[in-house]
Amino acid sequence: MFSRCYSAGLQGINAYEVSIETRLDRSLPKYFIVGLAEKAVKESYSRLYSAIKSSGYRMPGCKITQNLAPADIPKEGTGFDLSLAIGVLAAGDDIDCSRLDDMIFIGELALDGRVRPSKGILPIAIGMKRFQQKHLIVPRANAQEAAMPGYCTVWGVDTLRDAVEIINGTSKASPVSVDVNSYFEHNDPQGADFSEVKGQAHVKRALEVAAAGGHNIVLIGPPGSGKSMLAKRFPTILPNLTLEEAMETTAIYSVYEDISDTSLITRRPFRSPHHTVSDSALVGGGRIPRPGEVSLAHNGVLFLDEFPEFKKNVLEVLRQPLEDGQVTISRALTSLTYPAKFMLIAAMNPCPCGYATDPQHDCTCSIGQIQHYLGRISGPLLDRIDIHVDVPPVSYEEISDQEESERSESIRARVHAARKIQTERFRNCPEVHCNAHMGPRDIKRYCALSKESRELLKIAIVRLGLSARAYTRILKVARSIADLEAAESIQTTHISEAIHYRNLDRHKDLY
């Protein structure tokens, strides 16, 4: 007696189809599961046995062999329980096998036959676009998540018996559908606002440029100047996620944790790990690889406060995601890639005591201490940050000023207009969502300069000793500044402002 049904597994956030082959042989009762099944999958027999019995079905009293194909990919997690149980029941003639070829089953079984929610349902639902099957049967708690992409018919079940009734066509349940547009209603940021930050007009301008083009930025200033306050209000000026970006972001969180209560993520993530974070927690990894903070910040913001206090090896692992927009985690049996296109905001003091650039306080650090402190951030990493901004102390006049400064809503409107221009510009480039993602061909096409602008940029490159990477990043920032003004071409003023954001010469006594 033989049956075949289907489930799905994950490699990173990419789903692949798994064929569950079950054979019953007249022999002493034994259970074998093959196909590189990890420990949680191998332990499934006890759950299957109890769930099948509790659901009122007969557990075959013979040798049961189940193969998870393709057999060369490791299978992990408890999401295969439901499909394994369906395979046993189908081989025992309790299920109409003719409908199994069109269905995929995901879910963990409880001992009483209930189906518990599983992680990673959304990436599997997105993967249904590539699979041959048209029906996806998942735990009811995951049904809305699975229905969001709209690539298949989704059924939510509470028990193993519910799944069997759907297969046999005797269920009175209806498929689950979701209006994804409803998640974007009333989605404007609430709470903290840029108007609460006194002074620092030039820093707000730099953050607006960063938000408009998706650029990385580092804020350098003494304690109490408002670096953290500004960074934490940065999400309030960012545009909402597009549907495509929301699906990508939610898929990562679906793999990382159960999102059945939060459903579609429509606001850009803001991750702020402590400086004691490990390198594997930052970029991902572990015995069973999981997404790290850089991937959880995908399409959003990664804020690193007290930048030089992070361990040097932790900061150095940021190089690949900052450059490539993804993280590759290699293990002996597999290699996983997670997306990691995020905006980095780093905040740091100019010296260990923090007052090297503060005219109101005396710095107590020696030159050697300052160089050692700043040396924790390597030149290649700093070179990957597009915008460098001084954050000076706020004066008493600015603090006591009762006039409200510009609200986040107004800044956000300008950022949204600039992003709309970029969306139209890159409509034929699926991998490019904003200016910061432009490649060499895009820069050549969209960042053409006049003779005067080229001459100004040449002088800056020569005098400041900037790298080729800095050259391209200046062009990207200048393109964002031009987009904020709705200018078709990059002007000299745009280049000048972009150069100012790269001018580390004003810190030459420190750097």
N, C-alpha and C positions, 0 to 999 in steps of 0.2 A: 504494500500500500504506500502510495507516494503522493505528495502534494507540493505545490510551489506557490508561495505568496511573496509580497514585496514590502520592504521597509526602506528606510533611508538613513544614511550616516552623514557625518560632517568631517571635512578636512579644513580646518580653519573656520571660515564662514561659508565655504562652498559645499553644497550638498552633493552626494552621489547615491545612486540607487543600489540597494542591497537586495539580493534574491535569497529568500529563505526556503531551502529545500529540506523536506522532511520525509524520512523513510521509516516505516514500521516493519519490523521483522519478527517472525515467530521464534522467540528465543527467551532466555531468562530476562526479567525486567532490568534493563540498564538504560542509562541516558548518556549520550555522547553529543558534544557540540564542537564543531570544527570551523575553521575559517578565521584564524587569528582573533579569537574572542578574548577580550580582557576579563579580569576577575569578576567585575560586576555583571557581565553577560553570562559567564559560566555559572554564577550563582542563581541564575534565573529559574532553574528547574524547580526548586522548592516553592517559588512564587507561582509558577505555572501550575504545578500539581494542586496546590491549595486553591488557587483561583478557579481552575476548571471544575474541581469538585464542588466548591461553594456556589458556582453558577448553575449547578444541576446537570452537568455533563459528566461523561465517563472518561476517566483517564486510562488510556490503553495500558494493559498489563503486559507489555512486551518490550523488546529492545527498540529504543527511539534514537535515531541519528538525525541531527540537524546540521546543515551546512550553510554558512553565511558567505555568499559569493558577492563580489570577487574576494577570493581567499587570501590575497596578498596584501590587503589593506587592514590594519588593526581596527577592530570594532570595540567601542567603549561606551559606557553608559547603560542606563536601564530602559531607554526608549525602545529597545527591541522586544520587550516583554510581550506586548500585545500581538505583534506579528508572529512571534514564536508560538504563542498559544493558539492563534488562528491556524498556523501550520499543522499543529498536532491534531486539532479538531477536524481540519480538512482531510488529513490522511486517515482519520477514523470515520469518515463519511458522516460527520455531524453538520457539514457545511456544504452548500452548493458551490463546488469548485469552479464552475464555469464563469463566475463573476470576479474571481480573485485576480485575474490578469489585468484588470482595470483599476485596481485599488492599491493604495499604500497605507500602511498602518504604523502609527507611532503612539507610544504610551507605556508607562510603567504600571504593572499590576500590583494591587494589594492582595493580601491573603484571602480577603473575603470577596474578591472578584471585581472590586472597584478599580477604575482606571485613574491613576494619578497624573498630574501635569508633568511635562518634560521640558528641558531646556532645548534651545535651538530649533524651535518649530518654524519661526519665520524664515530663516535661510532655506529650510527644506521646502516650505511653501513657494518661495521664489524659484527654487530648483525644479519645481513641478513643470515649469515652462519648457524644460529640456527633456523631461521624462515622457514616457509613452502613456502612463496612467492618467486618468481624468478625475479620479476620486481620491480624496485624502481624509482618512479617518483618524481623529486625534482626540485627546481628552477634552471634555467640554470646557474646562478652564482655559485651554489654549485655542479654542475654536475661532474666536474673533481675531486673534493674532494670525492664525493660518489663513483666514479669509481675506486679509488686507491686500495681498498682491492681485487676487482675482484671476489666477491662472488655472484654477481647478474647482471642482465641487467639493466643499468642505462639510464634513459631518462631525458633530461633537457628541461624544459618548461618555456616559457615567460609569458603565460597567462592561465587562466582557460580553455579557448577554446582549447588551444594546448593539455592540459591534456585529455579533452573529446575526441578529435580526435584520440589520441593514444589509448584510451580505445576502441573506436568504430572501430579501424583499418583503419581509413581514413587518418591518418597522413603520410606525406612524410618525416618526421624526421627520423634520424638514431640514434641508441644507442650510448652513449658516452663511449670511451675507453681511457685508460691512460697507458703509459709506465712508470712505477714507477722508473725503473732504470735510466731514463734520469734525475731525480732529483738529483742523486748522482754524476753526471758528473761535473768536475771542481768545486769540493766542498771543496778544501783545504782552511784552514783559511787564511785570508788576514789581513793586517794592522799591529798591534802591534806585537813585537817579543821579545823573551827572550834575544836576543843578545843586546838589548837596555838597559838591566839592568847591571850595573857595579858591579863587585864583587859578594858576596853572593853565592859562589859556593855550599856551603853545604845546603843552603836553596833551591837552584834549584834542588839539588839531592833529597831532601826530597819531593819536589813537583813532581818530576819524579816518585818516589816510590808511592806517593799518586795517581797519574794518572794511573800508571800501574795496581794498584789493586782496584781502586775506593774507596780509604780511605779518612776519614775526617782528617783535619789538622788545627792546630791553630798556627799562627805566632805571636810571642811575641817580641816586640822591641820598641825602642824610636822613637819619631817622625822623619820623614825624612829618615828612614833606608830602605825604599823601599817595605814595606809590601803590600800596596795597588797596587803598580806598578807590583809586582810579581803576586798577585792574579788575576789582570785583564788580565794578559798574560797567565794564566793557561789554558784557553780553547784552545790556539794555540798548545798545546802538547797533547791534548786529541784525541783519535781515533774518526772517524766518527761514527754516529749512524748506527746500523744495520737496516735492513728493519723493523724487528719486533719492535725494540726500537723506530724507527721513527714513526711507526703507533701509538704506545702507547702515545708518546709525543704529536703528532699532535691531537690525540683524546681529550686530556686534553685541549689544546688550542681551539679546535673546540667548546667545551662546554663553555669555558671562554669567547670567542669572535669570531667574524666572521673571518674565515681564508681563505675566497674565493680568496683573492689576493695573499696569501703566499703559499697556497697549502701545500705539504708535507714538514715538518720540518726535515732537514737532518743534521743540526749542533746542537751540544749539547747546551741546554739552559744555559744562565748565568744570574742569578737573583741577584740583589743587592739592597734589600730594605733598606730604611733609618732607623736609630735606633729609630725613633718615631713610627714605625709601630705597629699596634695593634695585639693582639693575634689572632683575627679572620681573619685579613688580612694575617697573616703569615701562619696559618695552614688551613684556609678556614672557611666558616660559613656565617652568615648573616641571614636575615629573609627568603630569598630564598637562600639556601646554594650554594656557588660557590667555586671552587678550590682556595686555597691560594698559597702563594709564594713557599711553600715547594713542592706542587704538580706541579706548573709551572716549577720548577727546576728538575722535574723527569727525570732521565737519564742524568742530567747535573750537574750544579754547583750552590750552594746557598752561596753567599759571604756576610758575616756579618762583616762590618767594624766597628771599635770602639765597640767591642763585649760587654764589661761591661756596655756600655751606654744604651743598650737595657733594657727595663723594665724586672724585674725579672720574673714576671708571663708570659711574652712573651717568654723568654728563656726556661722556664720550659716546655712549651707546645711542645718543640722540642724533648722531650725525646721519646715519642711514635714513631714518624716517623724515628728517628735515629735508633731505635731498631727494629722496625717492617717493615719499608719501606712502610708504608701506614698510612693514617689518617682517622679516623672514626668520623663523625659528626652526633650527635644524636639530633633529634627534637621530638616533641610530636607525630607527625603523621608518621615519617619515620626516618630511619638511613642510611646515605650515607657513602660510603668508596671511597676515592680517593687514587691512588698510589702516593708514595713519596719516591722513591729510588734516592737520590741525594748525591753528595759529598759536605760536608760542609767545607768551608774555612772561618775561623774566624781570624780576625786581632785585636790585642789589645796592649795597652801600659802596661808596668810593674807596673805603679803607676799613680795616678792622674796627676802629672806634666809630666810624661812620661820619666824621665831621671834616674830612679833607677838603670838601668843596663848600663848607658852610662858613660864611663870613662872620657869623655871630659866635662861633665856638672855635677853640684851638684844637687842632688835631694832635693827638699824643702818640701817633704811630711814626716809627722810623721808616726811611725809604725802603729798607729791606723787608720790613713787615708788610708794607703796602704792596711791593712787588710780589711777595710770596702769596698774599691774599688774592690779588688779581690774577696771579699765575695759575690759580686753580681752574680758571676758564681758559681753555686753549684757544689759540688764534683761529684754527680751522672751524671751531664751533662758533666763535664770535662772528666769523666771516659769513656764517649762514643766517645770521639775524639781520634782517633788512634795515631796520630803523633803530637808531640809538638816540636816546633822549635824556637830557639833563632834567632832573626834577629838583629845583631849588627850594629852600625853605620858604614857607608862606609868611608874608609880613603881617603885622598886627592890623594894618589898614585893610588887607584882603580878608582876614579872618572876621573882623568886626563889621565888614560891609553887609548891610541888610538887603541889598538889592540881589534878587535871585538871578543866578547865571543861567545860561541856555540849558534847556531841559533835554533829556535823552531823546524824547520824541522828535524834536526838531533835527537833531544830529542824525537820528536813525532814518529820517525821511531822505536826507541827502545821500546817506550810505545806500539806501534802497534804490534810489535813482541811479547811482553809479553801478550797482550790481546788475540792475536791469539792462544797462548798456552792455555790460560784459556778457550777460546771458545771451543777448542777441548776437554779440560778436563771436562767441564761441559755440553757437548753436549746432555747428557741424563737428565739434570736437568733444566727444562724450567724456574724455578724461580731464578736461579743463573746465573748471567752474568759476574761476576768478583769475585776476592778473597774476597772482603769485604762482599759479600752476602752469604758466606758459613755458613752453620748451623753446629751443633755439629757433625753430622755424616760425613759431608764433611771434617771437620777439622781432625777428627780421621783418615780418609782415605788418605787425601792428605798432611797432615802436620806431618808425622812421623819424629821423631828426633833420632839422634844417642845418645849414652850414654853421650858423652861429651857435646852435645848441651842441653840435659835434665839437666845435672848438672849445667851448666851455667845459665839456665833459673831458676832453683830452687834457686840459690844464689841470683839472681836478685829479685825474688818474695819475698823472706824472708827479704832481706836487705832493699828493697824499700817499703815493705808493700803494694804490688800491689794486686788488687782484682782479683776474678776469671774472671771477664769480661776483665780486662787488660791482663790476661794470654792468653785468646783466641785471643784478638786483636794483641798481639805481634806475635802469630803464623801466623795470617793472613798477617801481614806486612812482616814477614820473608819469607812467601811463595811468596809474590810479588817481594821481592828483589831477591830471587832465580830465579824467572821467567825472570827478567831483564837480568840475566846472563845465561838464558836457562839451568839452573841446574835442574836435575831431582829430587834431594833431597835437603832438607834444611841443610845447613852447619852451623858450629859454627859462622863463620863471619856474616852470614845472621841474626842469632839470636842476635848477639852482636849489630849490627846496629839497629835492631828493638827495642832492649831494650833501646838503646840510645835515641830513639824517644819518649820513655815513661818516661825517667828519670827526674822527676820533682824535684829530690833532689838538683839539681843545683840551684833551686829557693827556697830552704828551708827557706832562710832569708825573702822571700816575702810571700810564701804560708803558 
